[in-house]
Amino acid sequence: MHPILTEIPRFILFGHAFGPLPIFMYGVMLSFAFLFSIALTSWEARKVGITVDEVLDLAIYVIILAIVMSRVGYILTNWSDYHGDPAAMMKIYEGGLSFHGGVVGGVLAGLWFCKRRNIIVWRLGDAVAPALALGLAIGRIGCFLNACCYGRPTHSHVGVVFPALHDGIPRHPTQLYDLAFNLTIMALLIGPLKRFKRKDGDLMAFWLILSGITRFIMEQYRRGETAIVWYWGFTMGQWLCMAMILGGILLYSLKWKKQAEVPDEA
């Protein structure tokens, strides 16, 4: 694993010494995730009559709220690691973001933005859906390099030893599983699944269903608080995934009045 990309050498600024300052791969990949997601969203948004400027404005709010909520979600579900150590809560560069918390943050930012700009929320959702999968995929590369979000011990040939744990035990590389799942979901959303779209919001519904299913499967191999069994043999993460799946099915089954046609692209 390579948690640190490089270091900025020690330097003097206004009479004070700073550094050396490490540049963490987790932060680098998180930045790439947002940049590529914004680019893909802009490409898809143009097809449904949403301007690139609107996407860029939205991105500011989504980035802030998604990171905040994903961090809050991670801390709450791993409270034993942070209780009594407030400073550790701020060390986001060390990894530790909640998938479900990030989804909540992004949804809240999107709903607020659409209401403010008078944008049809489900139309925007369809443009964002493939980018969500892409961003999550890139982010998981950062998780793998940072050696966080790893899975349960395994003796199978897929096991990976994470040196940072100092135990030599092979574990499921759940970060790479999630990377593969999300790249597949993105490919489906920008390709074959568009043929099954009947109304605005259907691509977002497909994302909820597919992400819920794949994450439900992956929870079988994960460690952490979300992997603790809650009720009827299902973990916290799996219950949240089932809520996503049901939400996606409900969204796809809903019907509403025909909305204004999208103008043809120039």
Summary of the structure (lengths in Angstrom):
residues: 266
radius of gyration: 19.9
end to end distance: 46.5
largest distance: 65.0
contacts: 814
relative contact order: 0.12
helix: 63%
strand: 10%
